């Protein structure tokens, strides 16, 4: 499970992307795309069979072990977009001498994976996509406003922190550029409190602990998320273009109880993508469940040869 290869890849714009390879050196190449954007690259070792796959894991620009860390307000976010991440993936693939790989991603990793596959379909053998979201305006409006109907008191706190701005995501993105670390810390804590509240009704998964302080990783996470989602993920209408993915087999696995990313997007993507098979897991939300894990393992067995 420990990496047998790792390094820092100079991707330009002053960015160094951390990467590692785990699993079977002779196995089928696969790349894992973490969520967030800007979240830790957890879950890769659980999502893919390391006995069967040569699993490439990398930390997207600005987060984890990649440098510079986006918690520093001096870090230029204009060179952190989906186009940049897609280019980083291609540079990493070429660096590792991989012709084609299975693409596995969760949550934001689904958005990035679909955008990558639309750009470079010849480089994708199959896809395993978990907790589907495509960063559309409709989805983001739900996550950062519509779902407040279930949590009105938490929404009041979340939106009040940015003066009840009409575009709360953009308002948080602006606050996360403030040079005062204490200001960024307070905003990061409130953002994470809201996202955790949205997932609080799920049976599986532990709530995140909160304090009045936020680590560099948390500040980077919130700065990156707000930056991306204030700009609709820097992607076009991925659902509209999903038919172009014909020929790429895919397993879509989604929790029916996922309040943060409702299942209708996963269903619509499966309908538009001729070679995608959707599994809706009845007892799972965004954080998964034992049945969700079994569905993931079934998909890896299906694509392992």
C-alpha positions as a Markdown table, in Angstrom:
| # | Residue | x | y | z |
|---|---|---|---|---|
| 1 | Unk | 0.0 | 0.0 | 0.0 |
| 2 | Unk | 3.0 | 2.3 | 0.4 |
| 3 | Unk | 4.2 | 4.1 | -2.8 |
| 4 | Unk | 7.0 | 2.5 | -4.7 |
| 5 | Unk | 7.5 | 5.6 | -6.8 |
| 6 | Unk | 6.8 | 9.2 | -5.9 |
| 7 | Unk | 8.0 | 12.7 | -6.9 |
| 8 | Unk | 7.3 | 16.3 | -7.6 |
| 9 | Unk | 6.4 | 17.2 | -11.2 |
| 10 | Unk | 7.1 | 20.7 | -12.4 |
| 11 | Unk | 3.9 | 21.6 | -14.3 |
| 12 | Unk | 4.8 | 25.3 | -14.9 |
| 13 | Unk | 3.4 | 28.5 | -13.5 |
| 14 | Unk | 5.6 | 28.0 | -10.4 |
| 15 | Unk | 3.6 | 24.8 | -9.5 |
| 16 | Unk | 5.1 | 21.5 | -8.4 |
| 17 | Unk | 2.5 | 18.6 | -8.3 |
| 18 | Unk | 3.1 | 15.8 | -5.9 |
| 19 | Unk | 2.5 | 12.3 | -7.3 |
| 20 | Unk | 2.9 | 8.7 | -6.2 |
| 21 | Unk | 2.3 | 5.2 | -7.5 |
| 22 | Unk | 1.0 | 2.3 | -5.4 |
| 23 | Unk | -0.1 | -1.2 | -6.1 |
| 24 | Unk | 1.1 | -3.7 | -8.7 |
| 25 | Unk | 3.9 | -2.3 | -10.8 |
| 26 | Unk | 2.8 | -4.6 | -13.6 |
| 27 | Unk | -0.9 | -4.0 | -13.1 |
| 28 | Unk | -3.4 | -2.1 | -15.2 |
| 29 | Unk | -2.7 | 1.6 | -15.1 |
| 30 | Unk | -5.3 | 3.7 | -13.2 |
| 31 | Unk | -5.3 | 7.3 | -12.0 |
| 32 | Unk | -7.3 | 8.4 | -8.9 |
| 33 | Unk | -8.8 | 11.9 | -8.9 |
| 34 | Unk | -9.5 | 13.3 | -5.4 |
| 35 | Unk | -12.4 | 15.4 | -4.5 |
| 36 | Unk | -12.8 | 18.9 | -3.2 |
| 37 | Unk | -11.4 | 20.4 | -5.3 |
| 38 | Unk | -8.5 | 20.7 | -2.9 |
| 39 | Unk | -9.4 | 17.8 | -0.6 |
| 40 | Unk | -6.9 | 15.2 | 0.6 |
| 41 | Unk | -6.3 | 12.3 | -1.8 |
| 42 | Unk | -7.9 | 9.9 | 0.6 |
| 43 | Unk | -9.8 | 6.8 | -0.6 |
| 44 | Unk | -7.6 | 5.8 | -3.6 |
| 45 | Unk | -6.4 | 2.7 | -1.9 |
| 46 | Unk | -9.9 | 1.7 | -1.0 |
| 47 | Unk | -11.4 | 2.5 | -4.4 |
| 48 | Unk | -9.0 | 0.4 | -6.5 |
| 49 | Unk | -7.6 | -3.1 | -6.0 |
| 50 | Unk | -3.9 | -2.5 | -5.5 |
| 51 | Unk | -3.1 | -6.1 | -6.3 |
| 52 | Unk | -4.6 | -5.7 | -9.8 |
| 53 | Unk | -3.9 | -2.0 | -10.6 |
| 54 | Unk | -0.9 | 0.3 | -10.9 |
| 55 | Unk | -2.5 | 3.2 | -9.1 |
| 56 | Unk | -1.3 | 6.8 | -9.8 |
| 57 | Unk | -2.3 | 9.3 | -7.2 |
| 58 | Unk | -1.6 | 13.0 | -7.4 |
| 59 | Unk | -2.4 | 16.1 | -5.4 |
| 60 | Unk | -4.1 | 18.7 | -7.5 |
| 61 | Unk | -2.6 | 22.2 | -7.7 |
| 62 | Unk | -2.5 | 24.1 | -4.5 |
| 63 | Unk | -3.3 | 21.3 | -2.0 |
| 64 | Unk | -1.8 | 18.4 | -0.1 |
| 65 | Unk | 1.9 | 18.0 | -0.8 |
| 66 | Unk | 1.8 | 20.0 | -4.0 |
| 67 | Unk | 3.4 | 23.4 | -3.9 |
| 68 | Unk | 2.8 | 26.2 | -3.4 |
| 69 | Unk | 0.0 | 25.7 | -1.0 |
| 70 | Unk | -3.1 | 27.8 | -1.7 |
| 71 | Unk | -3.4 | 28.7 | 2.0 |
| 72 | Unk | -0.9 | 31.5 | 1.2 |
| 73 | Unk | -2.9 | 34.4 | -0.2 |
| 74 | Unk | 0.0 | 35.3 | -2.4 |
| 75 | Unk | -0.5 | 32.1 | -4.5 |
| 76 | Unk | -1.9 | 33.0 | -7.9 |
| 77 | Unk | -5.2 | 31.2 | -8.4 |
| 78 | Unk | -5.6 | 32.3 | -12.0 |
| 79 | Unk | -3.3 | 29.4 | -12.9 |
| 80 | Unk | -5.4 | 26.9 | -11.0 |
| 81 | Unk | -8.3 | 25.9 | -13.3 |
| 82 | Unk | -9.7 | 22.7 | -14.7 |
| 83 | Unk | -7.8 | 23.2 | -17.9 |
| 84 | Unk | -4.6 | 23.4 | -15.9 |
| 85 | Unk | -5.5 | 20.2 | -14.0 |
| 86 | Unk | -6.2 | 18.4 | -17.3 |
| 87 | Unk | -2.8 | 19.5 | -18.6 |
| 88 | Unk | -1.1 | 18.3 | -15.4 |
| 89 | Unk | -2.7 | 14.9 | -15.8 |
| 90 | Unk | -1.4 | 14.6 | -19.3 |
| 91 | Unk | 2.0 | 15.7 | -18.3 |
| 92 | Unk | 2.0 | 13.1 | -15.5 |
| 93 | Unk | 0.8 | 10.3 | -17.8 |
| 94 | Unk | 3.5 | 11.0 | -20.2 |
| 95 | Unk | 6.1 | 11.3 | -17.4 |
| 96 | Unk | 5.1 | 7.8 | -16.2 |
| 97 | Unk | 5.1 | 6.3 | -19.7 |
| 98 | Unk | 1.4 | 5.3 | -19.6 |
| 99 | Unk | -0.4 | 5.1 | -22.9 |
| 100 | Unk | -3.9 | 4.7 | -21.5 |
| 101 | Unk | -5.3 | 4.5 | -18.0 |
| 102 | Unk | -8.5 | 3.8 | -16.1 |
| 103 | Unk | -9.8 | 7.0 | -14.6 |
| 104 | Unk | -11.4 | 6.8 | -11.1 |
| 105 | Unk | -12.7 | 9.8 | -9.2 |
| 106 | Unk | -15.1 | 10.8 | -6.5 |
| 107 | Unk | -17.3 | 13.9 | -6.2 |
| 108 | Unk | -15.2 | 16.8 | -7.7 |
| 109 | Unk | -13.0 | 14.0 | -9.1 |
| 110 | Unk | -16.0 | 13.0 | -11.3 |
| 111 | Unk | -16.2 | 16.5 | -12.8 |
| 112 | Unk | -12.5 | 16.5 | -13.5 |
| 113 | Unk | -12.5 | 13.0 | -14.8 |
| 114 | Unk | -15.4 | 13.6 | -17.2 |
| 115 | Unk | -13.8 | 16.9 | -18.4 |
| 116 | Unk | -10.5 | 15.0 | -19.0 |
| 117 | Unk | -12.2 | 12.1 | -20.8 |
| 118 | Unk | -14.0 | 14.5 | -23.1 |
| 119 | Unk | -10.7 | 16.2 | -23.9 |
| 120 | Unk | -8.6 | 13.0 | -24.2 |
| 121 | Unk | -10.9 | 10.1 | -24.8 |
| 122 | Unk | -8.1 | 8.1 | -26.5 |
| 123 | Unk | -6.2 | 8.1 | -23.1 |
| 124 | Unk | -9.1 | 6.6 | -21.1 |
| 125 | Unk | -9.6 | 2.8 | -20.9 |
| 126 | Unk | -12.6 | 2.8 | -18.5 |
| 127 | Unk | -14.0 | 5.0 | -15.7 |
| 128 | Unk | -15.2 | 4.4 | -12.2 |
| 129 | Unk | -17.0 | 7.5 | -10.9 |
| 130 | Unk | -18.2 | 7.8 | -7.4 |
| 131 | Unk | -20.7 | 10.3 | -5.9 |
| 132 | Unk | -21.4 | 12.0 | -9.2 |
| 133 | Unk | -21.4 | 15.8 | -9.6 |
| 134 | Unk | -20.7 | 17.8 | -12.8 |
| 135 | Unk | -20.4 | 21.3 | -11.2 |
| 136 | Unk | -23.4 | 22.7 | -13.1 |
| 137 | Unk | -25.1 | 25.9 | -12.0 |
| 138 | Unk | -28.1 | 23.8 | -11.0 |
| 139 | Unk | -26.1 | 21.5 | -8.8 |
| 140 | Unk | -24.1 | 24.3 | -7.1 |
| 141 | Unk | -27.3 | 26.4 | -6.6 |
| 142 | Unk | -28.7 | 23.4 | -4.7 |
| 143 | Unk | -25.6 | 22.8 | -2.6 |
| 144 | Unk | -25.1 | 26.4 | -1.6 |
| 145 | Unk | -28.7 | 27.5 | -1.3 |
| 146 | Unk | -31.5 | 25.0 | -2.3 |
| 147 | Unk | -30.6 | 22.4 | 0.4 |
| 148 | Unk | -31.0 | 25.2 | 3.0 |
| 149 | Unk | -34.6 | 24.3 | 3.1 |
| 150 | Unk | -33.6 | 21.3 | 5.3 |
| 151 | Unk | -31.2 | 23.4 | 7.4 |
| 152 | Unk | -32.5 | 26.9 | 7.7 |
| 153 | Unk | -30.7 | 27.8 | 10.9 |
| 154 | Unk | -27.3 | 26.5 | 9.6 |
| 155 | Unk | -27.9 | 28.5 | 6.3 |
| 156 | Unk | -28.6 | 31.6 | 8.3 |
| 157 | Unk | -25.2 | 31.3 | 10.0 |
| 158 | Unk | -23.4 | 30.4 | 6.7 |
| 159 | Unk | -24.8 | 33.2 | 4.6 |
| 160 | Unk | -24.7 | 35.8 | 7.4 |
| 161 | Unk | -20.9 | 35.4 | 7.6 |
| 162 | Unk | -20.7 | 37.0 | 4.1 |
| 163 | Unk | -23.5 | 39.6 | 4.7 |
| 164 | Unk | -26.2 | 37.5 | 3.1 |
| 165 | Unk | -24.6 | 38.2 | -0.3 |
| 166 | Unk | -26.8 | 37.1 | -3.3 |
| 167 | Unk | -23.9 | 35.0 | -4.6 |
| 168 | Unk | -22.7 | 33.3 | -1.4 |
| 169 | Unk | -20.0 | 31.2 | -3.1 |
| 170 | Unk | -18.4 | 34.2 | -4.8 |
| 171 | Unk | -18.6 | 36.2 | -1.6 |
| 172 | Unk | -16.7 | 33.4 | 0.2 |
| 173 | Unk | -14.2 | 33.3 | -2.7 |
| 174 | Unk | -13.5 | 37.0 | -2.2 |
| 175 | Unk | -13.1 | 36.6 | 1.6 |
| 176 | Unk | -10.6 | 33.8 | 1.1 |
| 177 | Unk | -8.4 | 36.3 | -0.8 |
| 178 | Unk | -8.2 | 38.5 | 2.3 |
| 179 | Unk | -4.5 | 39.0 | 3.4 |
| 180 | Unk | -5.6 | 38.6 | 7.1 |
| 181 | Unk | -5.2 | 35.0 | 8.1 |
| 182 | Unk | -7.7 | 35.3 | 10.9 |
| 183 | Unk | -10.3 | 36.4 | 8.4 |
| 184 | Unk | -9.6 | 33.5 | 6.1 |
| 185 | Unk | -9.6 | 31.1 | 9.0 |
| 186 | Unk | -13.1 | 32.2 | 10.2 |
| 187 | Unk | -14.5 | 31.9 | 6.7 |
| 188 | Unk | -13.0 | 28.5 | 6.2 |
| 189 | Unk | -14.5 | 27.2 | 9.5 |
| 190 | Unk | -17.9 | 28.5 | 8.5 |
| 191 | Unk | -17.7 | 27.0 | 5.0 |
| 192 | Unk | -16.7 | 23.6 | 6.4 |
| 193 | Unk | -19.4 | 23.7 | 9.1 |
| 194 | Unk | -22.0 | 24.3 | 6.3 |
| 195 | Unk | -20.8 | 21.4 | 4.1 |
| 196 | Unk | -20.7 | 19.1 | 7.1 |
| 197 | Unk | -24.2 | 20.1 | 8.0 |
| 198 | Unk | -25.5 | 19.1 | 4.6 |
| 199 | Unk | -24.1 | 15.6 | 5.2 |
| 200 | Unk | -25.2 | 15.4 | 8.8 |
| 201 | Unk | -28.3 | 13.3 | 8.2 |
| 202 | Unk | -26.3 | 10.4 | 6.7 |
| 203 | Unk | -26.0 | 7.1 | 8.6 |
| 204 | Unk | -22.4 | 6.5 | 7.6 |
| 205 | Unk | -19.4 | 8.7 | 8.0 |
| 206 | Unk | -18.2 | 10.7 | 10.9 |
| 207 | Unk | -18.8 | 14.5 | 11.3 |
| 208 | Unk | -15.8 | 16.7 | 11.0 |
| 209 | Unk | -14.5 | 18.3 | 14.3 |
| 210 | Unk | -14.7 | 22.1 | 14.4 |
| 211 | Unk | -12.7 | 24.7 | 16.2 |
| 212 | Unk | -12.2 | 28.4 | 15.8 |
| 213 | Unk | -8.9 | 27.7 | 14.0 |
| 214 | Unk | -8.3 | 26.3 | 10.6 |
| 215 | Unk | -5.1 | 24.5 | 9.4 |
| 216 | Unk | -3.3 | 25.5 | 6.2 |
| 217 | Unk | -4.8 | 22.4 | 4.5 |
| 218 | Unk | -8.4 | 23.5 | 5.4 |
| 219 | Unk | -7.7 | 27.1 | 4.4 |
| 220 | Unk | -6.3 | 25.9 | 1.1 |
| 221 | Unk | -9.3 | 23.5 | 0.6 |
| 222 | Unk | -11.9 | 26.2 | 1.1 |
| 223 | Unk | -10.0 | 28.8 | -1.0 |
| 224 | Unk | -9.7 | 26.3 | -3.9 |
| 225 | Unk | -13.4 | 25.1 | -3.6 |
| 226 | Unk | -14.8 | 28.6 | -3.5 |
| 227 | Unk | -12.5 | 29.7 | -6.4 |
| 228 | Unk | -13.6 | 26.8 | -8.6 |
| 229 | Unk | -17.3 | 26.9 | -7.8 |
| 230 | Unk | -17.6 | 30.7 | -8.1 |
| 231 | Unk | -16.6 | 29.9 | -11.7 |
| 232 | Unk | -18.8 | 26.8 | -12.2 |
| 233 | Unk | -15.8 | 24.5 | -12.0 |
| 234 | Unk | -14.3 | 26.1 | -15.1 |
| 235 | Unk | -16.2 | 23.6 | -17.2 |
| 236 | Unk | -18.8 | 23.8 | -19.9 |
| 237 | Unk | -22.0 | 21.8 | -19.8 |
| 238 | Unk | -20.6 | 18.3 | -19.3 |
| 239 | Unk | -23.9 | 16.6 | -19.3 |
| 240 | Unk | -24.7 | 18.1 | -22.7 |
| 241 | Unk | -21.5 | 16.6 | -24.1 |
| 242 | Unk | -21.7 | 13.3 | -22.4 |
| 243 | Unk | -22.8 | 11.4 | -25.5 |
| 244 | Unk | -19.3 | 12.0 | -26.9 |
| 245 | Unk | -18.0 | 9.6 | -24.2 |
| 246 | Unk | -19.6 | 6.7 | -26.2 |
| 247 | Unk | -17.0 | 3.8 | -26.4 |
| 248 | Unk | -15.6 | 4.4 | -22.9 |
| 249 | Unk | -17.1 | 1.9 | -20.4 |
| 250 | Unk | -18.0 | 3.4 | -17.1 |
| 251 | Unk | -19.4 | 2.4 | -13.7 |
| 252 | Unk | -21.3 | 5.2 | -11.9 |
| 253 | Unk | -21.9 | 4.6 | -8.2 |
| 254 | Unk | -24.0 | 7.0 | -6.3 |
| 255 | Unk | -25.7 | 7.1 | -2.9 |
| 256 | Unk | -29.5 | 7.6 | -3.2 |
| 257 | Unk | -29.4 | 9.6 | 0.1 |
| 258 | Unk | -26.7 | 12.0 | -1.0 |
| 259 | Unk | -28.2 | 15.4 | -0.1 |
| 260 | Unk | -25.1 | 17.3 | -1.3 |
| 261 | Unk | -25.2 | 15.8 | -4.8 |
| 262 | Unk | -28.7 | 14.6 | -5.5 |
| 263 | Unk | -29.0 | 11.4 | -7.6 |
| 264 | Unk | -30.7 | 13.0 | -10.6 |
| 265 | Unk | -27.4 | 14.1 | -12.1 |
| 266 | Unk | -25.9 | 10.6 | -11.9 |
| 267 | Unk | -29.1 | 9.3 | -13.5 |
| 268 | Unk | -29.0 | 11.9 | -16.3 |
| 269 | Unk | -25.3 | 11.2 | -17.0 |
| 270 | Unk | -26.0 | 7.5 | -17.3 |
| 271 | Unk | -28.9 | 8.1 | -19.7 |
| 272 | Unk | -26.7 | 10.4 | -21.9 |
| 273 | Unk | -23.7 | 8.1 | -21.9 |
| 274 | Unk | -24.3 | 4.9 | -23.9 |
| 275 | Unk | -21.5 | 2.9 | -22.1 |
| 276 | Unk | -22.2 | 4.0 | -18.6 |
| 277 | Unk | -23.9 | 1.7 | -16.0 |
| 278 | Unk | -25.4 | 3.4 | -12.9 |
| 279 | Unk | -25.6 | 1.7 | -9.5 |
| 280 | Unk | -27.8 | 3.7 | -7.0 |
| 281 | Unk | -27.0 | 2.5 | -3.5 |
| 282 | Unk | -30.1 | 2.9 | -1.3 |
| 283 | Unk | -28.5 | 3.1 | 2.1 |
| 284 | Unk | -25.7 | 5.5 | 1.1 |
| 285 | Unk | -25.2 | 9.2 | 1.1 |
| 286 | Unk | -22.1 | 11.1 | 0.0 |
| 287 | Unk | -19.8 | 9.5 | 2.5 |
| 288 | Unk | -20.6 | 5.9 | 1.4 |
| 289 | Unk | -21.6 | 2.7 | 3.1 |
| 290 | Unk | -20.6 | -1.0 | 3.1 |
| 291 | Unk | -23.0 | -1.5 | 0.2 |
| 292 | Unk | -21.4 | 1.4 | -1.6 |
| 293 | Unk | -17.9 | -0.1 | -1.0 |
| 294 | Unk | -19.1 | -3.4 | -2.4 |
| 295 | Unk | -20.4 | -1.7 | -5.6 |
| 296 | Unk | -16.9 | -0.1 | -6.0 |
| 297 | Unk | -15.2 | -3.4 | -5.5 |
| 298 | Unk | -17.6 | -5.0 | -8.1 |
| 299 | Unk | -16.6 | -2.3 | -10.6 |
| 300 | Unk | -12.9 | -2.8 | -10.0 |
| 301 | Unk | -13.3 | -6.5 | -10.5 |
| 302 | Unk | -15.2 | -5.8 | -13.8 |
| 303 | Unk | -12.4 | -3.6 | -15.1 |
| 304 | Unk | -9.3 | -5.3 | -13.7 |
| 305 | Unk | -8.3 | -7.3 | -16.7 |
